Amino acid sequence: MFVASNFMMAFAGIVDFLLTAYMWIIIGRAVISWVNADPYNPIVRFLYEVTEPVLGRIRKFLPLTMGGMDFSPIVLIIIIMFLQSFLVPTMKQMAQGLG
């Protein structure tokens, strides 16, 4: 059973890392939106292509634009922080229960 426990613990670590990386990508997108960045720059295009599907869904359900400000990145960061504080520890506790 220790193999399943180690696998679950490693999976929880990977999920935690991916959520953190995506949160930094969201922050990068928000910073890029404040400046007049070249839309043809590969980094800018990557940030928009990776984040727009999720941010677009949030904008569809929660139209939180007030005064020209888009609050969907803040909502997404809060969701990511919730997943990091709920999902990852739950997975780690499940892994400890298996071991």
Secondary structure as the mmCIF struct_conf table of DSSP 4:
data_model
#
loop_
_struct_conf.conf_type_id
_struct_conf.id
_struct_conf.beg_label_comp_id
_struct_conf.beg_label_asym_id
_struct_conf.beg_label_seq_id
_struct_conf.end_label_comp_id
_struct_conf.end_label_asym_id
_struct_conf.end_label_seq_id
HELX_RH_AL_P HELX_RH_AL_P1 PHE A 2 TRP A 34
TURN_TY1_P TURN_TY1_P1 VAL A 35 ASN A 36
TURN_TY1_P TURN_TY1_P2 PRO A 39 TYR A 40
BEND BEND1 ASN A 41 ASN A 41
HELX_RH_AL_P HELX_RH_AL_P2 PRO A 42 PHE A 61
STRN STRN1 THR A 65 MET A 66
TURN_TY1_P TURN_TY1_P3 GLY A 67 GLY A 68
STRN STRN2 MET A 69 ASP A 70
HELX_RH_AL_P HELX_RH_AL_P3 SER A 72 LEU A 98
#
